[in-house]
Amino acid sequence: MLQSRFLSRAGVRLVAAAAFGLAGAATVSAETKWDMPTPYGDSNFHTQNIAVFAEDVKEKTDGSLVIQIHSAGSLFKHPEIKNAVRKGLAPIGETLVSRLSNEDAVFGVDSVPFLAPSYDKAWKLYQAAKPAMEEKLDAQGLVLLYSVPWPPQGVYAKKEINSIDDMKGLKFRAYNAATERLAQLAGAVPTQVEVPDIPTAFSTGRVEAMITSPSTGANSKAWDYLSHYHDTQAWLPKNMVIVNKSAFDALSDEEKAAVLEAAAEAEKRGWEASKVETNGKTAILVENGITVVKPSKQLIQDLAGIGETMAAEWQEQAGEDGAAILEAYKN
């Protein structure tokens, strides 16, 4: 379908070139192409949402701006994407927001356990944090286009976990500073593992447990290497799509407006898609033999205690910005 739409446009342009001569042909060929690295595969709902965003941009700019998606870390690996966009090696890209928390604690607010454990609360927290995020990204020559959450986070393991005592000594997959700290506070051993490496890491014993979404669990076929998913709904981490400010400023006013309009639509669509993803991927886990566990009161209590500690630590690290975000969120 996308190919036929492209061919249809191409046909119109060829006719225009023939009718208006070389000047017309030169106008038709005036096209800006943005290579866009993303961390996840084509089946991932974030990547699928980006594909629609890219098509919307192409349509809204009548083909003058084309975004070429390079999924699954094929152009730049996940840890490299943000700096690649900042340096202009790629004009636009997607990354997990909390990956930037080592640079500034503000970017880690959506990964503080149990601070915003629902979609409504996560949206409210995002609105509270967004001005500070935009300011800090702008200082690095970056523009925030939109952000979409993952489904709520749960604990995966090869056994049922009833309290954090059951987590002590487990090799625990970490993917950012917050999950590393959570593992430490639970007495587990944090181990950095990227999404594509999860199956191998479990199969080889490099990790024994992780906290992540039903989406990641289903996409990586968690049933092949573990048995239990604990629906803790700990937090809703977000991905964000960012663009190099110089590349964005080089666009025409019409193109800028088109990109921002497509981004707003992608954000709204992405939040709804995340909710659908939560239900659908949890069902897939069950269908494939994963035991979905309602967390015990003891586990919820233990994790909530860890969350209180991490929220206090986060606010201290984020300073005045952190205090302002939490105040805006509460009000």
C-alpha positions as CSV (number, residue, x, y, z in Angstrom):
1,M,0.0,0.0,0.0
2,L,2.8,2.4,0.9
3,Q,4.6,1.5,-2.2
4,S,1.6,2.1,-4.4
5,R,1.0,5.5,-2.8
6,F,4.6,6.4,-3.5
7,L,4.4,5.3,-7.1
8,S,1.2,7.3,-7.5
9,R,3.0,10.4,-6.3
10,A,6.0,9.7,-8.5
11,G,3.7,9.5,-11.5
12,V,2.2,12.9,-10.8
13,R,5.7,14.3,-10.5
14,L,6.9,12.9,-13.8
15,V,3.9,14.4,-15.5
16,A,4.6,17.8,-13.9
17,A,8.3,17.6,-15.0
18,A,7.3,16.9,-18.5
19,A,4.8,19.7,-18.5
20,F,6.9,22.4,-17.0
21,G,10.4,21.4,-18.2
22,L,13.7,21.5,-16.4
23,A,12.5,24.0,-13.8
24,G,9.6,21.8,-12.9
25,A,11.9,18.8,-12.7
26,A,14.3,20.6,-10.4
27,T,11.5,21.5,-8.1
28,V,10.3,17.9,-8.0
29,S,13.7,16.6,-7.1
30,A,14.1,19.0,-4.2
31,E,13.7,16.5,-1.3
32,T,15.1,16.4,2.2
33,K,15.8,12.9,3.5
34,W,16.2,12.2,7.2
35,D,17.7,8.8,8.3
36,M,16.1,7.8,11.6
37,P,17.7,5.2,13.8
38,T,15.4,3.3,16.2
39,P,16.3,0.7,18.9
40,Y,13.5,-1.8,18.3
41,G,12.4,-4.2,15.5
42,D,9.6,-3.6,13.0
43,S,7.1,-5.7,15.0
44,N,7.4,-3.4,18.0
45,F,4.5,-1.0,18.5
46,H,6.8,2.0,19.0
47,T,8.5,1.3,15.6
48,Q,5.1,0.8,14.0
49,N,3.9,4.1,15.3
50,I,7.0,5.7,14.0
51,A,6.4,4.2,10.6
52,V,2.9,5.9,10.5
53,F,4.6,9.1,11.7
54,A,7.1,9.0,8.9
55,E,4.3,8.4,6.3
56,D,2.3,11.3,7.8
57,V,5.3,13.6,7.5
58,K,5.8,12.5,3.8
59,E,2.1,13.2,3.1
60,K,1.9,16.5,5.0
61,T,5.0,17.8,3.2
62,D,3.9,16.5,-0.2
63,G,7.1,14.4,-0.3
64,S,9.5,17.3,0.4
65,L,10.6,15.6,3.7
66,V,11.2,11.8,3.7
67,I,12.1,9.9,6.9
68,Q,14.0,6.6,6.3
69,I,13.6,4.4,9.3
70,H,16.5,2.2,10.4
71,S,15.0,-0.1,13.0
72,A,16.5,-2.6,15.5
73,G,19.7,-0.6,16.0
74,S,20.8,-1.2,12.4
75,L,22.2,2.3,11.9
76,F,23.2,3.2,15.5
77,K,22.9,1.0,18.6
78,H,20.5,2.2,21.3
79,P,23.2,3.8,23.5
80,E,24.5,5.7,20.5
81,I,21.3,7.2,19.1
82,K,20.9,10.3,21.2
83,N,24.5,11.5,20.7
84,A,24.2,10.6,17.0
85,V,21.3,12.9,16.7
86,R,23.0,15.6,18.8
87,K,26.1,15.5,16.6
88,G,24.0,15.5,13.4
89,L,25.1,12.0,12.3
90,A,21.4,11.3,12.1
91,P,18.8,14.1,12.0
92,I,16.2,12.3,14.0
93,G,16.0,9.3,16.3
94,E,14.2,7.4,19.0
95,T,15.6,6.6,22.5
96,L,14.4,5.6,25.9
97,V,14.0,8.8,28.0
98,S,15.6,7.4,31.1
99,R,18.8,6.5,29.2
100,L,19.6,10.2,29.7
101,S,19.2,10.1,33.5
102,N,23.0,9.7,33.9
103,E,23.3,13.1,32.2
104,D,20.5,14.7,34.2
105,A,18.2,13.2,36.8
106,V,15.2,15.0,35.3
107,F,15.2,12.3,32.5
108,G,14.8,9.6,35.1
109,V,11.5,10.7,36.7
110,D,9.3,8.3,34.7
111,S,11.3,5.4,36.0
112,V,10.9,6.1,39.7
113,P,8.9,3.1,41.0
114,F,5.3,3.6,42.0
115,L,5.5,7.4,41.5
116,A,3.0,7.3,38.6
117,P,1.6,3.7,38.4
118,S,-1.1,4.2,35.8
119,Y,-1.6,5.7,32.3
120,D,-3.5,8.7,33.7
121,K,-0.8,9.4,36.3
122,A,2.0,8.8,33.8
123,W,0.5,11.4,31.4
124,K,0.2,13.9,34.3
125,L,3.8,13.3,35.3
126,Y,4.9,13.7,31.7
127,Q,3.1,17.1,31.4
128,A,4.8,18.2,34.7
129,A,8.3,17.1,33.5
130,K,8.0,18.1,29.8
131,P,9.0,21.8,30.1
132,A,12.2,20.9,32.0
133,M,13.0,18.1,29.5
134,E,12.5,20.4,26.5
135,E,14.8,23.0,28.1
136,K,17.6,20.5,28.8
137,L,17.3,19.0,25.3
138,D,17.4,22.5,23.7
139,A,20.6,23.2,25.5
140,Q,22.1,20.2,23.6
141,G,20.7,21.3,20.3
142,L,17.8,18.8,20.4
143,V,14.1,19.2,19.9
144,L,11.6,16.9,21.6
145,L,8.9,15.9,19.1
146,Y,6.9,13.4,21.1
147,S,7.0,10.7,23.8
148,V,5.1,7.4,24.1
149,P,5.1,5.1,27.2
150,W,5.8,1.4,27.4
151,P,3.2,-0.7,29.1
152,P,3.6,-0.8,32.9
153,Q,6.6,-2.7,34.2
154,G,6.5,-6.1,35.8
155,V,9.0,-8.6,37.2
156,Y,10.0,-11.6,35.1
157,A,11.8,-14.6,36.6
158,K,12.4,-18.3,36.4
159,K,10.4,-18.7,39.7
160,E,7.6,-17.0,41.6
161,I,8.8,-14.1,43.7
162,N,6.8,-13.4,46.9
163,S,9.1,-10.8,48.5
164,I,12.4,-9.1,47.8
165,D,14.0,-11.8,49.9
166,D,13.4,-14.0,46.8
167,M,15.3,-11.6,44.7
168,K,18.5,-11.5,46.8
169,G,21.5,-12.7,44.8
170,L,19.6,-13.0,41.5
171,K,21.4,-11.7,38.4
172,F,19.0,-8.9,37.4
173,R,18.8,-7.3,34.0
174,A,19.4,-3.5,34.1
175,Y,18.8,-1.2,31.2
176,N,19.3,2.2,32.9
177,A,20.3,3.8,36.2
178,A,16.9,3.3,37.8
179,T,16.7,-0.4,37.1
180,E,20.3,-0.8,38.3
181,R,19.5,1.0,41.6
182,L,16.3,-1.1,42.0
183,A,18.3,-4.3,41.7
184,Q,20.8,-3.0,44.2
185,L,18.2,-2.1,46.8
186,A,16.5,-5.5,46.3
187,G,19.8,-7.3,46.9
188,A,20.0,-8.5,43.3
189,V,23.1,-8.3,41.1
190,P,22.5,-5.7,38.2
191,T,23.7,-6.7,34.8
192,Q,23.4,-4.5,31.7
193,V,21.7,-6.3,28.9
194,E,20.1,-4.8,25.7
195,V,16.7,-6.0,24.4
196,P,18.1,-8.0,21.5
197,D,20.4,-9.9,23.9
198,I,17.8,-10.9,26.5
199,P,17.1,-14.5,25.3
200,T,20.8,-15.3,25.1
201,A,21.5,-13.7,28.5
202,F,18.8,-15.8,30.2
203,S,19.7,-19.0,28.4
204,T,23.4,-18.7,29.3
205,G,22.7,-17.7,32.9
206,R,24.0,-14.2,32.6
207,V,20.7,-13.0,34.0
208,E,18.0,-14.7,36.0
209,A,15.3,-12.0,36.4
210,M,14.3,-8.6,34.9
211,I,11.7,-5.9,35.2
212,T,10.2,-4.8,31.9
213,S,7.0,-4.6,30.0
214,P,4.7,-7.3,28.7
215,S,5.6,-5.9,25.2
216,T,9.3,-6.7,25.6
217,G,8.5,-10.0,27.2
218,A,6.3,-11.2,24.4
219,N,8.5,-9.8,21.6
220,S,11.5,-11.6,23.0
221,K,9.5,-14.8,23.5
222,A,10.1,-14.9,27.3
223,W,8.4,-18.3,27.5
224,D,11.5,-19.8,25.9
225,Y,13.8,-18.9,28.9
226,L,11.6,-18.1,32.0
227,S,8.3,-19.0,33.6
228,H,6.8,-16.2,35.7
229,Y,5.6,-12.6,35.1
230,H,4.6,-10.6,38.1
231,D,2.2,-7.8,37.2
232,T,3.6,-5.1,39.5
233,Q,2.8,-2.1,37.3
234,A,5.8,-0.4,38.8
235,W,6.1,2.5,36.4
236,L,5.6,3.5,32.7
237,P,8.9,4.4,31.2
238,K,8.7,6.4,27.9
239,N,10.5,6.5,24.6
240,M,11.0,9.9,22.9
241,V,11.5,11.0,19.4
242,I,14.1,13.8,19.1
243,V,15.4,15.8,16.2
244,N,18.6,17.7,15.7
245,K,17.7,21.4,16.2
246,S,19.8,22.6,13.2
247,A,18.2,20.0,11.0
248,F,14.7,21.1,12.2
249,D,15.5,24.8,11.8
250,A,16.7,24.1,8.2
251,L,13.1,23.1,7.2
252,S,10.7,25.6,5.8
253,D,7.9,26.9,8.1
254,E,5.4,24.7,6.3
255,E,7.6,21.6,6.8
256,K,8.1,22.4,10.5
257,A,4.4,22.8,11.0
258,A,3.8,19.4,9.3
259,V,6.4,17.6,11.4
260,L,4.9,19.1,14.7
261,E,1.4,18.2,13.6
262,A,2.4,14.6,12.7
263,A,4.3,14.4,16.0
264,A,1.3,15.4,18.0
265,E,-0.8,12.8,16.2
266,A,1.9,10.2,16.8
267,E,2.0,11.0,20.5
268,K,-1.8,10.6,21.0
269,R,-1.9,7.5,18.8
270,G,1.1,6.0,20.7
271,W,-0.4,6.4,24.1
272,E,-3.6,4.6,23.0
273,A,-1.5,1.9,21.3
274,S,0.5,1.3,24.5
275,K,-2.8,0.5,26.3
276,V,-3.8,-2.0,23.6
277,E,-0.2,-3.4,23.8
278,T,-0.5,-4.0,27.5
279,N,-3.6,-6.1,27.2
280,G,-2.6,-7.9,24.0
281,K,0.9,-8.8,25.0
282,T,-0.1,-10.0,28.5
283,A,-2.5,-12.3,26.8
284,I,0.2,-13.6,24.6
285,L,2.4,-14.4,27.6
286,V,-0.5,-16.4,29.1
287,E,-1.2,-18.2,25.8
288,N,2.5,-19.3,25.6
289,G,2.6,-20.7,29.2
290,I,3.9,-17.9,31.2
291,T,2.4,-17.8,34.7
292,V,1.1,-14.2,35.2
293,V,1.2,-13.6,39.0
294,K,-0.7,-11.0,40.9
295,P,2.0,-9.7,43.3
296,S,1.7,-10.6,46.9
297,K,1.0,-7.9,49.4
298,Q,4.5,-8.5,50.8
299,L,6.1,-8.0,47.4
300,I,4.1,-4.8,46.7
301,Q,5.0,-3.5,50.2
302,D,8.7,-4.3,49.6
303,L,8.8,-2.7,46.2
304,A,6.9,0.4,47.5
305,G,9.5,0.8,50.1
306,I,12.2,0.7,47.5
307,G,10.2,3.2,45.5
308,E,10.0,5.7,48.4
309,T,13.8,5.5,48.8
310,M,14.3,6.0,45.1
311,A,11.9,8.9,44.9
312,A,13.7,10.7,47.7
313,E,17.1,10.0,46.0
314,W,15.7,11.2,42.6
315,Q,14.5,14.5,44.1
316,E,17.8,15.1,45.7
317,Q,19.6,14.5,42.5
318,A,17.2,16.6,40.4
319,G,17.4,19.5,42.8
320,E,15.1,22.5,42.1
321,D,14.0,21.0,38.8
322,G,12.9,17.8,40.6
323,A,11.1,19.7,43.3
324,A,9.3,21.8,40.7
325,I,8.3,18.7,38.7
326,L,6.9,16.9,41.7
327,E,5.1,20.0,42.9
328,A,3.5,20.4,39.4
329,Y,2.6,16.7,39.3
330,K,0.9,16.7,42.7
331,N,-1.1,19.8,41.9
